[in-house]
Structures are given as structure tokens and as C-alpha cells.
Amino acid sequence: MTEPAPVYLIRGDDGALLSEELTRLTAELAGADSGFAVEDLTGEEPDVGAVVDACSTPPFLADRRVVIVRDVGRIRTDDVGPIVDYLSDPLPTTSLVLVAGGGQTATRLLNAVKKVGHVIDAVPDARARKAWLVDRMKHADVKLDAAAGELIRTHLGEDVGRLSSLLDVLVAAYGAGATVGAEQVRPFLGEAGGVAPWDLTDAIDDGDTRAALLLLHRMMEAGNRHPLQIMAGLHGHFASMLRLDGASATGEADAAKLLGVHPFRAGKLLAQGRRLGSANIGKAIELLAAADMDLRGLRAWPPELVLEVLVARLSRLLPRRAGAGATPARSRSRR
């Protein structure tokens, strides 16, 4: 590896991937001396003084000292000063490894890490997730054909932390170096992972009722999202189109400025709003308002049924795209 840095911050939302990246980095920094070199200071209450003392102590029976502090979001902004001061003149034989969690990492601490060390994203953002998964699968101990790789990617959804264990199972089942296809992977996939809210709204915008209903159930079951959370996301999606409808936005830059969102997303909302037209946007808002009242007890339907009906109706505001499947029966929409 390159010359070890004085500090690293590992951040992300998936505990499994944070742990995996911490294990990899610790082994890289400590090497064979891990028993003597590594000091994990994680506890119920973060002790900033103990962290600085450990970092300022030369290594014993090892070339480098590795100090680990987890859940650094628990350290209040007012308390990070001693660590920031230490990082202005760190001991060259120490690497401090901070692991995100427990809240928002203090901005002062984050800036200090960026100045003298490295920030490692253990969990990729939505735009980078596909590339991250493809890279991990490319370097796996089994060779996945294109169909198997795509099956894994779509099945895991947001649950990318399950990839490592899935690859380990495939190695155990078929042997290192084996070429594995989709049908060989399928028995080991387990429950479908959660999906991002924009996957659902994309399917609705495409008029693909079947896909929208399947994605809805993945959000509620594997994603463990509350019906009111899903309702809020759908309302925000169509309310943004309503704001753009009749506004002076002529392109994605104007739309992004008006909505305060990324230009790519603003462009999609602007284009879909124009496809729907004012009447259908208004109809969508009416459907959302009625479903919201039903979720709050106006109609004696279970929340899952309220959302199924809503999503089906929203996806039919425009004719379905060519090749979109028919709406599955309710009894088959659950996995």
C-alpha cells in the first residue's frame, strides 16, 4: 500500500460494509503486528482524551500504532477540538481510524481528516452503486456471467452489504474459479432487498404497473419503510411536478433552481410533468390526498391495499409503455 496516512474516516450507512472496510483497512495498516499494533477505543461514551493519548503514544513491538474509534457521530462538535488539534501535528507512527455512525460527524473533524488523511466511502451513493457492485463481482473468487451479475444487482437493490456473504456462499458451493450463471445463483439469493424510492417513481412514470407493485412491496417488506414514508415520497414526486406546471422553467437548470434539487432529477420531473399534463398532475394529487385520508382511517382497508391501489392508479395516468406487464393479482404481488 502507499504510505499510511495519519487518519482515515470510514463512512456509510450499511453496518456490514463499514465493518468489512474497517477489517480490510486495519489489516492493511497493521499487517502481521495486529495483536500489538491495534487499539480499539470504542465504548459506551467516547473519551476524546483517551483517543488523543493513544494516538500520541509510540507503538510497542510493532512498526505502527492503529487507533480505532467507532461511531464518531457520538462525539459532540464542541468536544472534537483535542482530536482536531492533534491532527494538526500527528505522530508519524500512528494511524487513527474513525468509523462513522452514532449521528452526524462533526464538520470540524471531517475537514481535519480531509486535510491530512483520507475519507473512505464504504457504501456507495445511489449513482455509484451499480459500478461498485460490478467491480466487487468482477474481482470475486467465482466468475459471474453477465446474467448472474445483473440478477444479483437487481435482487439486492439497496442491500449491498449482503454481497460479500453471497459471494462467499457461491465459492463454498461451486469452488473458487468456477463460472456461475443466473440459475446457479438463484437458489442462494434469499429475500429480495429493499429498493430506492426513485425506483418506484420511475416505474410509475413508465406506466409499468407490474414493476411498480413489486417495487412497492420490496420497499415495505425488505426495505421496512412505513406506508406514510412511502406516501410522503410519492407526494413529493408529484408535488414537484405541480410546482413546475405553469412555471417559467424552460429546461433542467431552471427546474433545478426552482425545486432545489440536482439538475438530472429536475430534468426528469420536468419531462414527466409535460408528458402527464396539468389535468393528470391534478388527478395524481387528488389520488394522493384520498389515499392519505384512507391511511389515516377514513376507509377500513389495510395500509398495503391502500398503497397498492394508489400505485396502480398513478401508474395508469399515462398509457403503459410498450412491453409493460399486466397488473398482477393481489395474491401474487407478495413475495
Number of C-alpha atoms within 10 A of each C-alpha: 5 4 6 17 18 21 23 23 24 22 23 17 15 17 15 19 21 23 16 13 19 22 11 11 16 18 15 13 23 20 14 11 16 17 11 16 22 22 17 13 17 16 10 8 9 19 14 17 13 11 21 19 11 20 26 16 12 16 17 11 11 17 15 22 28 24 22 22 20 22 19 22 17 17 19 14 14 9 15 18 14 13 20 18 13 16 21 12 10 20 16 14 18 25 24 27 25 22 26 23 19 12 12 14 22 17 11 14 21 16 13 18 23 13 12 15 20 18 16 17 16 23 22 18 13 12 8 10 16 17 12 16 18 16 11 13 21 14 10 17 16 20 19 24 14 12 14 19 20 15 16 22 20 14 20 21 20 22 17 22 19 15 19 16 11 16 19 15 15 22 18 11 13 13 14 14 12 14 14 20 16 16 11 15 20 13 8 13 17 10 12 21 21 24 22 14 17 14 16 25 21 16 21 25 24 20 24 25 26 21 22 25 26 19 24 28 23 24 26 17 17 17 19 11 16 14 18 14 13 17 19 13 16 22 18 12 15 21 17 18 26 20 14 22 17 9 11 10 15 11 13 20 15 18 27 20 13 16 16 10 14 13 17 13 15 24 19 16 23 24 14 17 21 15 13 17 14 15 9 16 23 17 15 23 17 12 17 22 14 15 21 21 12 17 21 11 12 11 13 10 12 11 18 15 12 19 24 19 14 20 25 18 17 25 24 15 17 17 11 17 12 9 7 15 13 11 16 14 9 11 7 9 16 13 10
